[in-house]
Amino acid sequence: MPNAKVLEQKQQIVAELTEKVNGSIAGVIVDYKGISVADDTSLRKELRENNIDYFVVKNTLLSRALEGTGLEDMRSVLEGTTALALSKEDHTAAARILAKFAESHESFNIKTGFLEGKVIDLATIDSLAKLPSKEVLLATVLSAFQAPIAAFARAVQAIVDKNGAPADAE
């Protein structure tokens, strides 16, 4: 039986984990075994640059933190080495970065994830990973909005060019 101080520390860690999970819109759980320190460092750097919280977590603590969150189904994959990536802003960034990393590292595997408070399967994580970033999507939408305006401006310019200069300009 752990002493009261250790138990209190673990309860605090569980409470903090629960708060982090509840405050995130997306998350991915991975099995990180077999990656080098250099690879881990570069992965953490990329995740940090995209505002993703990434940390190693004990399975028992994460399992307890998931209680009451609606994400209890994720507990079935909590074995072996476990790391958790959480995003408060971007729905796709964690999946995109971790899936790309898993492609080039055989022993690094995605276990499961969640999106907007619902557990998602590996196929959904793979689909999210293939989506472009938020900035690329916004640029695409803006260019779609801008295209009709640009076409209208070209048509007006063509009419002006065809008819020549206005009569009072002479």
Helices and strands as residue ranges (DSSP letters): H 4-22, E 26-31, H 37-49, E 52-56, H 59-66, G 72-77, E 83-87, H 93-104, E 109-115, E 118-120, H 122-130, H 134-163, G 167-169
